[in-house]
Each structure stands twice: as structure tokens, then as C-alpha cells.
Amino acid sequence: MGVTIGLLVRQLHLSPDTILLISLPGEIFMRLWNMLVLPLIVASMITGIANMDNKSSGKMSLFTMAYYVSTTVIAICIGFVLVYIIKPGLRDTLTSSGTQSEEFHAPSAVDMILDLIRNLFPDNVVSAAMQTSHTVYVKEEFVKKESPGEYVLQNGTNSTFLGDTDGGNTAEERYPIWTRKTVTRPGFNVLGMLLYCTLFGAVLGKLGHKGRTVFKFFEELNDVTMGIVHLVMWITPIGVLSLITGKILSVSDLSGMVHHIGMFIATCMTGLFVHTVVVLPLIYLILTRKNPFRVTLGIVQALLTILGTNSSAATLPVTMDCCEKNLKIDRTITRFVLPIGATVNMDGAAIFLVVTPVYIAQISGVHLSVLDVMALGVAATLTSIGTAAVPNAVIASIRIYLANMGLPTNEIDIIFAMDWFLGRMRTITNVNGDCMGASILQHFFHQDGSNGSTYENSPLPQDERETGDVPPL
């Protein structure tokens, strides 16, 4: 309905204010989901880890990370194969300007890895709920004055004399330099919060009965948050309708965009389709000998919610609810696997991260060597793990890729104009992969305890675990 209404209403050429009002219910819908992400991740991770014994948590951790890394590598291989077979950049009508802005200096691969490590170990757990660390480069200039060899560092209105050197050139020349700085930006540092909650839950589990009160607090916090989730679900149809309609109306030239990058969109969609419909179900079938499409049918509500939110983190409450109620996956597994998957399992982003630079290289006439392709694959793997689970976060990474590879960054703007659609398809692939992983874990670990829970080291006594009630004092 959102797509149909959006295409029909486009003929009326509505004003920006009217489009803003149409999108307002969807914006409120997104804000509600984002509001629930932090308490849900904190409560679910702490209680999930505390409920496990050390042996099971270790096995589940190794299996989960092996599954996520393996599927990401497969996704990158699919992206490379398709972009070199289809060659969308050689069949596109888009022409490259061959230039990129000189006012932008992209962080290096080392900077990206260091940012990932810094965010993994936040210096303040409270700020991690509001800020993330990023490396930026600030442009400064060396100015050679008229007198021979005299250098001055000029930064805005400030000048610093650097001294005299030998030289006979008396003309004033400017030499730009870039200074590396670590800054914070608004955003939820999911990696840092996951690490803190994991350590908190592991220590809480070791406290045993002494940690019962704290455990019950986070258990009830999780239940209250899920109760709010069920209330927000009632406005999902209105929110998704508003967001989709508003996005279609906000694109200035929809048909022109599709015409220019049609082959690029087709390549990305083919990769996402192959990975979602062929690769992930095949992995599930081989490991469990069960019908893989039962998982997809069980999370239809979460996949439809993605069409509105375009965020695996914002959809996390619905995803957890679908896995626990429809797929009957144990809460211990969903609380452990899904929050991690919403952060590190970005198979859709991995495909996009390799297709886009190669596509830009093709339309720019730039040949990528084997070493360039290998470096791009490694960088895509690391970046997809560290990409924030928010809408359009991958676009910033793409711009850095292009600048580091010496490719023009101007063409990313037209891709960004259509990313409202591709982003939703990528997120569907990501969430479907998360749920497949949770279902595989349920198959292997469900026999470890009652209803799949591993309660040997739980802070709650056995009678409380079975009934969920706290005995009277």
C-alpha cells in the first residue's frame, strides 16, 4: 500500500511540508523502536549470559562467531562473482566525472580497525549509549612566505612560525597537510555495550544465589520492554505505510535514478537473493536436516517491520519476539545470538561493500589488481562487522573505500538516492541470517537444559526458574 500510494501521489507534486507531514507517523514509529533498543539489549544480554554455564556459553560463542564470519565471507565472494560477471559499470549510462573532493581525506584501513577496537572498549559505559568514536582528518596548510625558506603553519586564522630552511624560492606556496584526530559522534555504541553486558552477565552468573536480586531486576526489565514492544506492534502498519510513502515521495526523480543505476541495483538484488534464498537455507538444511523456509515464515512480521525501520537494531525487539513465539527458540539463545547478530552479522552490507567500489571502478575505467580485490575483501569483512545497525550507515564506509582506492566519490550520491530501497533489502538479508543462526543453535543446544536453557549456573534457584515466581520472604 505504501508503494502504491507513493507512486500515485507523486503525480500531485506535493510540497516538502506536505511530504514531511505524511512521513511524521513513520518518524514517530522509528523513534519508538529506537527508544526500546538500549534497554532490550542490556536486559537480554545480561540475563542470557547469566543463565548459561561457562561450558555452554563458550561453545555457543565459538559457534555463533564462526557462523557469522563464514556467512559474511560467502556473501563477499557472491558479491565479487556477480559484479565481475554482470559488469554493471560497463553497461550503465552513467558517466563518471573522474574527480573527488580535495576537501575530504579518508581514514586509512588502520584508522578503521583502531576505531573498531576503541568502540569495542569504551572508556565510559554511559557515553557508549550515546556516542561512538571515529577518526577524522583536519586540513591544515604549510605556507611558504616570500622570504626564502620561511615556513608558517596556518590553521584557520591562527599562524605558527615553523622556522627557516634553505631554499631560494621566494614565491608564496601552500602545502596542505592532514592531521589525524579522534572525535565522538552521536550514536549508540552497540559493540561496546555488548562487551560490557557480556562481562556483566558472566560475572553475575558466577555469583549464584547472591546475584538473584540483580538478575531478577534485569529479567523484569526485559519483560517490561517486551510488553512495550507488543504495544508498539499495533501501530506497525501505519508506521510502515507512512515511511514507505514518504520515501517514495521524497525522491526527486525516481524513474531517472532507476534508469541510471538499474544494472547496479539488479546486481545487488541478485546477490542478496542468492544469499538469502539459496546460501543461508542450504547451510541450515545441511546442519539441521530441517526445512529452512519455516524460519523465514516464522519471522515474516520482523521482515515486514524492516520495510519501515530499515534497521536491524530497531527491528530487534520484533525479531526476538518472532523467534521465541513462532519458532519456539529458547530465550537464552535469542538473548545471546540476536543482539550480537544485529551488530556483527551484516551479510547484506558485505555484498554492497564489494559491489559498489568495483562498480565505480568500472564506470571510471580504473583497473583493480588482484591485490586491490583481496584488500577490498578483507576491508569489507572488517567493516561489515563494525558497521552500525542503523539506516544508511554503510554509505559512509563506501565513501571511505572509494577515497582510499583513489576512485571518484561523486558517484556515490546517486547511489545514496536509491539506498532507501537497497538498504531495506540488505537489512532483510541480515535479519534472516541472524534468525537462521539462532535456529541452528537451537537445534544443537536445546538438549542442554529445560526447554533449551542451560541453567546450571543460574542466579535463580530451581523452583524459581521453573515457575518464574519469587518465593515469599
C-alpha positions in Angstrom: 0.0 0.0 0.0 2.8 2.4 0.8 4.5 1.8 -2.6 1.2 2.1 -4.5 0.1 5.3 -2.7 3.5 6.8 -3.1 3.6 6.2 -6.8 0.1 7.6 -7.3 0.5 10.7 -5.1 3.8 11.6 -6.8 1.6 12.9 -9.7 0.2 15.6 -7.4 3.7 17.2 -6.9 3.2 17.8 -3.2 5.1 20.4 -1.3 8.0 19.4 1.0 5.9 20.4 4.1 3.1 18.0 3.0 5.6 15.2 2.4 7.0 15.9 5.9 3.6 15.6 7.5 2.9 12.3 5.6 6.2 10.9 6.9 5.6 12.1 10.5 3.8 8.9 11.7 6.6 6.9 10.3 9.2 9.0 12.1 7.4 8.6 15.4 7.3 4.8 14.7 11.1 4.8 14.2 11.7 6.8 17.3 9.7 4.3 19.4 11.7 1.3 18.1 15.0 3.1 18.7 13.8 4.0 22.2 13.5 0.3 23.0 16.8 -0.9 21.6 19.1 0.1 24.6 17.0 -1.4 27.4 16.3 -4.5 25.4 20.0 -5.2 24.5 21.2 -4.6 28.1 18.5 -6.7 29.7 18.5 -9.6 27.2 22.3 -9.9 27.0 22.9 -9.8 30.8 20.1 -12.3 31.6 21.0 -14.5 28.6 24.7 -14.8 29.6 24.0 -15.1 33.3 21.7 -18.1 32.6 24.4 -20.1 30.9 27.1 -22.3 32.3 30.6 -21.5 31.2 30.9 -24.6 29.0 27.8 -23.9 27.0 28.4 -20.2 26.7 31.9 -20.9 25.3 30.6 -23.4 22.8 27.8 -21.0 21.7 30.1 -18.1 21.4 32.5 -20.0 19.2 29.7 -21.4 17.0 28.0 -18.0 16.7 31.1 -16.2 15.6 32.2 -19.0 13.2 28.7 -18.9 11.6 28.6 -15.1 11.3 32.2 -14.8 9.9 31.6 -17.7 7.4 28.4 -16.3 6.0 30.0 -12.9 5.7 32.9 -14.3 3.7 30.5 -16.2 1.5 28.5 -13.0 0.9 31.6 -11.2 -0.1 32.5 -13.9 -2.6 29.0 -13.8 -4.1 29.3 -10.0 -4.5 32.7 -10.3 -6.3 31.5 -13.1 -8.6 28.3 -11.2 -9.6 29.9 -7.8 -10.1 32.6 -9.3 -12.4 30.1 -11.4 -14.4 27.4 -8.8 -14.8 29.8 -5.9 -15.1 27.1 -3.3 -14.2 29.5 -0.4 -14.6 30.3 -1.2 -18.2 26.6 -1.3 -19.2 25.4 1.8 -17.4 24.6 5.1 -19.0 26.1 7.0 -16.0 29.3 8.7 -16.8 32.0 9.4 -14.2 33.4 12.8 -13.5 36.7 11.1 -12.6 37.2 13.6 -9.7 36.8 13.6 -6.0 36.7 16.3 -3.4 40.1 17.6 -2.2 38.4 18.8 1.0 38.0 15.2 2.2 40.7 12.9 3.5 39.5 9.4 4.1 40.7 7.5 7.2 43.0 4.6 6.3 42.4 0.9 6.9 44.4 1.2 10.1 42.2 4.0 11.3 39.1 1.9 10.7 40.5 -1.0 12.7 41.5 1.2 15.5 38.1 2.8 15.6 36.6 -0.7 15.8 38.8 -1.5 18.8 38.1 1.8 20.5 34.4 1.3 20.2 34.7 -2.3 21.5 36.4 -1.0 24.7 34.6 2.2 25.6 36.1 4.4 28.4 32.6 5.2 29.7 29.7 2.8 29.6 27.2 5.7 29.9 28.6 7.6 27.0 28.7 4.3 25.0 24.9 4.5 25.0 25.1 7.9 23.3 28.4 8.3 21.4 30.8 6.4 19.2 34.5 7.1 18.4 35.6 8.0 14.9 38.9 9.1 13.3 38.7 12.2 11.1 41.4 14.3 9.4 41.6 18.1 9.8 43.1 20.0 6.9 46.0 22.4 7.7 48.4 24.2 5.5 52.1 24.9 5.3 52.6 28.4 3.8 56.0 29.2 2.3 56.4 33.0 2.6 58.2 35.3 0.1 61.4 35.2 2.0 63.5 32.1 1.1 62.8 29.0 3.1 60.4 30.6 5.6 57.6 28.2 6.6 54.4 29.0 8.5 51.7 26.6 9.6 48.4 28.3 9.0 45.3 26.8 10.7 42.2 29.0 10.2 43.0 32.5 11.5 46.0 31.2 13.5 49.5 31.1 12.2 52.6 29.4 13.7 56.1 30.2 12.5 57.9 26.9 11.8 61.4 28.4 11.1 63.7 28.9 8.2 65.2 26.3 5.8 67.5 26.6 2.9 65.9 27.5 -0.4 65.8 30.2 -3.0 62.1 30.2 -3.9 60.6 33.5 -2.9 57.0 32.9 -4.2 54.3 32.1 -1.7 53.1 28.5 -1.9 50.6 26.5 0.1 51.2 22.8 1.0 48.1 21.1 2.6 48.6 18.7 5.4 46.1 16.5 7.2 46.1 15.9 11.0 44.5 12.8 12.5 42.1 13.4 15.3 39.8 11.0 17.2 36.3 12.5 17.8 33.0 11.3 19.1 29.7 11.4 17.2 26.2 10.9 18.4 25.1 7.3 18.1 24.7 4.0 20.0 28.0 2.2 20.5 26.5 -1.3 20.2 29.9 -3.1 20.2 31.0 -1.5 23.5 27.6 -2.1 25.1 27.6 -5.8 24.1 31.0 -6.3 25.6 30.1 -4.7 28.9 26.8 -6.6 29.1 28.6 -9.9 28.3 31.1 -9.4 31.1 28.4 -8.2 33.5 26.3 -11.2 32.8 29.2 -13.7 33.1 30.2 -12.3 36.5 26.6 -12.2 37.6 26.1 -15.8 36.7 29.2 -16.8 38.8 27.7 -15.0 41.9 24.9 -17.7 42.0 22.2 -17.1 44.6 23.9 -13.8 45.8 23.1 -12.2 42.5 19.4 -13.2 42.5 18.1 -9.7 43.1 20.1 -8.1 40.3 19.2 -10.9 38.0 15.5 -10.5 38.7 15.8 -6.8 38.0 17.1 -7.3 34.5 14.7 -10.2 34.0 11.7 -8.0 34.8 13.2 -5.1 32.7 13.3 -7.4 29.7 9.7 -8.5 30.3 8.5 -4.9 30.6 10.4 -3.9 27.5 8.8 -6.8 25.5 5.4 -5.6 26.8 6.0 -2.2 25.3 7.2 -3.9 22.1 3.8 -5.6 21.9 2.0 -2.3 22.2 4.2 -0.6 19.5 3.5 -3.5 17.2 -0.1 -2.3 16.9 1.0 0.8 15.0 3.4 -1.1 12.7 1.0 -1.0 9.7 0.6 2.8 9.9 4.3 3.4 10.6 5.5 1.2 7.7 2.9 2.8 5.3 3.9 6.3 6.3 7.7 5.6 5.9 7.4 3.9 2.5 5.1 6.5 1.1 7.3 9.4 2.4 10.5 7.8 1.0 8.9 7.4 -2.5 7.6 11.0 -2.5 10.9 12.4 -1.3 13.0 11.0 -4.3 13.1 13.8 -6.8 13.5 11.7 -10.0 12.6 8.1 -9.2 12.5 6.8 -12.8 15.7 8.6 -13.7 17.5 7.2 -10.8 16.4 3.6 -11.7 17.4 4.2 -15.3 20.9 5.4 -14.4 21.9 2.7 -11.9 19.4 -0.1 -13.0 22.2 -2.6 -13.6 23.8 -1.8 -10.3 20.5 -2.3 -8.4 20.0 -5.6 -10.4 23.5 -6.8 -9.4 23.0 -6.0 -5.7 19.5 -7.5 -5.7 20.7 -10.7 -7.4 23.5 -11.1 -4.7 21.0 -10.6 -1.9 18.5 -13.0 -3.4 21.1 -15.7 -3.9 22.5 -15.3 -0.4 19.0 -15.2 1.3 17.2 -17.8 -0.7 20.0 -20.2 -1.7 23.1 -20.0 0.5 21.6 -19.5 4.0 18.8 -22.1 3.6 21.4 -24.6 2.2 23.6 -24.1 5.3 20.6 -24.5 7.6 19.5 -27.7 5.7 22.9 -29.3 5.8 23.4 -28.6 9.5 19.9 -29.4 10.8 18.2 -31.6 8.1 15.1 -29.4 8.5 13.0 -27.2 6.2 14.9 -23.8 6.2 11.9 -21.8 4.9 10.0 -22.4 8.1 12.4 -19.9 9.7 11.6 -17.3 7.2 7.9 -17.8 7.5 8.2 -17.6 11.3 9.8 -14.1 11.1 7.6 -12.6 8.4 6.4 -9.9 10.9 10.0 -8.9 11.6 10.8 -8.8 7.8 7.8 -6.5 7.2 8.8 -4.3 10.0 12.2 -3.8 8.4 10.5 -2.2 5.4 9.7 0.6 7.8 12.6 0.8 10.1 15.5 -0.1 7.7 17.5 -1.1 10.8 18.3 -4.5 12.3 18.8 -2.9 15.7 15.4 -1.1 15.6 13.8 -4.3 14.5 15.5 -6.4 17.2 12.5 -6.4 19.6 10.2 -7.8 16.9 12.8 -10.3 15.8 13.3 -11.7 19.3 9.5 -11.9 19.8 9.1 -13.8 16.5 11.9 -16.2 17.3 10.6 -17.0 20.8 6.9 -17.3 20.0 6.8 -18.5 16.4 10.0 -20.6 16.1 10.0 -21.7 19.8 13.7 -20.8 20.2 14.8 -20.7 23.8 15.1 -17.2 25.3 18.7 -17.9 26.4 19.7 -18.4 22.8 17.7 -15.4 21.4 19.0 -13.1 24.0 22.6 -14.1 23.3 22.6 -14.6 19.5 20.3 -11.9 18.1 21.8 -8.8 19.8 25.2 -9.8 18.6 23.9 -10.6 15.1 22.2 -7.2 14.8 25.7 -5.7 15.2 28.3 -8.1 13.6 26.3 -10.1 11.1 25.9 -7.8 8.1 25.9 -10.1 5.1 23.8 -7.7 3.0 26.2 -4.9 3.8 29.1 -7.1 2.8 27.7 -7.7 -0.6 27.0 -4.0 -1.1 30.5 -3.1 0.2 32.3 -5.0 -2.6 29.8 -4.4 -5.5 29.8 -0.6 -5.1 33.6 0.1 -5.3 34.0 -2.3 -8.3 31.0 -0.7 -10.0 32.5 2.8 -9.5 35.9 1.5 -10.8 34.2 0.0 -13.9 32.4 3.3 -14.9 35.6 5.2 -14.1 37.7 3.0 -16.3 40.0 2.0 -13.4 41.5 -1.5 -13.4 41.6 -3.2 -10.0 44.5 -5.6 -9.5 44.2 -8.9 -7.6 45.8 -7.3 -4.6 43.2 -4.5 -4.7 40.4 -7.0 -4.8 41.9 -9.0 -1.9 42.4 -5.9 0.2 38.8 -4.8 -0.6 37.5 -8.2 0.5 39.4 -8.1 3.9 38.3 -4.5 4.5 34.7 -5.4 3.6 34.7 -8.2 6.2 36.1 -6.0 8.9 33.8 -3.0 8.1 30.7 -5.1 7.8 31.3 -6.3 11.4 31.8 -2.8 12.7 29.0 -1.1 10.6 26.4 0.4 12.9 23.0 -1.3 12.7 21.3 2.0 11.6 19.9 3.1 8.3 22.4 4.1 5.6 25.4 3.5 7.9 27.2 1.6 5.1 27.2 4.6 2.8 29.8 6.4 5.0 32.1 3.3 4.7 31.7 3.2 0.9 32.9 6.8 0.7 36.0 5.9 2.7 36.7 2.9 0.5 36.5 5.0 -2.7 38.8 7.6 -1.4 41.4 5.1 -0.2 41.4 3.3 -3.6 41.7 6.6 -5.5 38.3 6.3 -7.0 35.9 9.2 -7.5 33.4 9.8 -4.7 30.9 11.9 -6.5 29.0 8.9 -8.0 28.1 7.7 -4.5 25.5 10.5 -4.3 23.2 9.0 -6.9 23.5 5.5 -5.3 22.6 7.1 -1.9 19.4 8.5 -3.5 18.3 4.9 -4.1 19.7 3.4 -0.9 16.3 3.8 0.8 15.3 0.7 -1.2 18.6 -1.2 -1.2 19.1 -0.6 2.5 15.8 -2.4 3.3 16.7 -5.4 1.2 20.2 -5.6 2.8 18.6 -5.5 6.3 16.2 -8.3 5.4 19.2 -10.4 4.4 20.9 -9.6 7.7 18.0 -10.3 10.0 17.1 -13.5 8.1 20.7 -14.7 8.6 20.5 -13.9 12.3 17.4 -16.0 12.8 18.9 -18.9 10.8 21.9 -18.8 13.1 19.6 -18.8 16.2 17.6 -21.7 14.8 20.8 -23.7 14.2 21.9 -23.1 17.7 18.5 -24.2 19.0 19.0 -27.4 17.1 22.4 -28.2 18.6 21.9 -26.8 22.2 18.3 -27.3 23.0 19.0 -30.6 24.9 21.4 -28.8 27.3 18.6 -27.9 29.8 14.9 -27.4 30.3 13.4 -26.0 27.1 16.9 -25.5 25.8 18.1 -23.3 28.7 21.4 -24.0 30.3 20.7 -23.2 34.0 23.4 -25.0 35.8 25.0 -21.7 36.9 21.8 -19.5 37.0 21.5 -17.0 39.8 17.9 -18.3 40.4 17.1 -21.4 42.4 15.5 -24.3 40.5 11.9 -23.7 41.7 12.0 -20.0 40.6 13.4 -20.9 37.2 10.5 -23.3 36.6 7.7 -21.1 37.8 9.2 -17.6 37.3 7.9 -16.6 40.7 9.9 -15.3 43.6 9.0 -17.2 46.9 7.7 -15.0 49.7 10.2 -13.7 52.2 
